Amino acid sequence: MIMTAITAGVVEELIFRAYLVPRLEVIFKNKYMPVIFSALMFSALHLGYYSWHELLFTFLFGIVFAIHYQWYRNISILIITHAIIDFLSLFVFGVVEAYKISHHIIR
């Protein structure tokens, strides 16, 4: 769980913020389209979750993180925050699944 969170945090932030946002800024020559486009691509990466809630969350997540990257050009805090969010999500999902299984077995 920890390695998954760290790996996703590092790889996704390096690709979608540190690599993609600056290149989109050159293409679009404004500050809004790189944020929106990178957030859409980040959200599309998570289509496998098959949940519009998850897609909306990842899109908004992508918007906030891309704006932060534009303002500060600091990828470190984004990687750490992304890894923490992923770890907490995986942990909560694991607890919920364990509860469903144990609750089903007890009944």
C-alpha positions in Angstrom: 0.0 0.0 0.0 2.8 2.4 0.9 4.8 1.6 -2.2 1.8 2.0 -4.5 1.0 5.4 -3.0 4.6 6.6 -3.3 5.0 5.2 -6.8 1.8 6.8 -8.0 2.6 10.1 -6.3 6.0 10.3 -7.9 5.2 9.1 -11.4 1.9 10.9 -11.9 3.2 14.2 -10.6 6.4 14.1 -12.7 4.3 13.3 -15.8 1.2 15.4 -15.4 2.6 18.4 -13.6 6.4 18.7 -14.0 6.5 17.4 -17.6 3.1 18.1 -19.1 2.1 21.6 -17.7 5.3 23.4 -18.9 5.0 21.9 -22.4 1.3 22.7 -22.6 2.1 26.3 -21.6 4.3 26.6 -24.7 1.6 25.1 -26.9 -1.3 27.1 -25.6 0.5 30.3 -24.6 -1.9 31.0 -21.7 -2.2 29.9 -18.1 -5.7 28.3 -18.2 -5.6 25.7 -21.0 -2.5 23.8 -19.6 -4.3 23.5 -16.3 -7.6 22.2 -17.8 -5.9 19.9 -20.4 -3.5 18.3 -17.9 -6.4 17.8 -15.4 -8.5 16.2 -18.1 -5.6 13.8 -19.0 -5.0 13.1 -15.3 -8.7 12.3 -14.8 -8.7 10.1 -18.0 -5.9 8.1 -16.5 -8.3 7.1 -13.7 -11.2 6.0 -16.0 -10.6 2.4 -14.8 -12.4 3.3 -11.6 -15.7 3.5 -13.4 -17.0 6.1 -11.1 -18.0 9.6 -12.0 -17.3 10.7 -8.4 -13.7 9.5 -8.8 -13.3 11.2 -12.2 -14.6 14.4 -10.8 -12.3 14.2 -7.8 -9.3 13.4 -10.0 -10.2 16.3 -12.3 -10.5 18.8 -9.5 -7.3 17.3 -7.9 -5.6 17.8 -11.2 -6.8 21.5 -11.5 -5.6 22.4 -8.0 -2.2 20.6 -8.4 -1.6 22.1 -11.8 -2.4 25.6 -10.5 0.0 25.0 -7.6 2.7 23.9 -9.9 2.2 27.0 -12.1 2.5 29.3 -9.2 5.4 27.7 -7.3 7.2 25.3 -9.8 7.8 23.0 -6.8 7.0 19.4 -7.5 8.2 18.0 -4.1 5.2 19.1 -2.1 2.8 17.8 -4.8 4.5 14.4 -4.8 4.3 14.2 -1.0 0.7 15.3 -0.9 -0.4 13.0 -3.7 1.3 10.0 -2.0 -0.4 10.8 1.3 -3.8 11.2 -0.4 -3.3 7.9 -2.3 -2.2 6.1 0.9 -5.2 7.4 2.9 -7.5 6.4 0.0 -6.0 2.9 -0.2 -6.1 2.5 3.6 -9.8 3.6 3.9 -10.8 1.4 0.9 -9.0 -1.5 2.6 -10.7 -0.9 5.9 -14.1 -0.6 4.2 -13.6 -3.8 2.2 -12.4 -5.7 5.3 -15.4 -4.5 7.2 -17.7 -5.6 4.4 -16.1 -9.1 4.3 -16.0 -9.5 8.1 -19.5 -8.2 8.5 -20.8 -10.5 5.8 -19.1 -13.5 7.5 -20.5 -12.7 10.9 -24.1 -12.6 9.6 
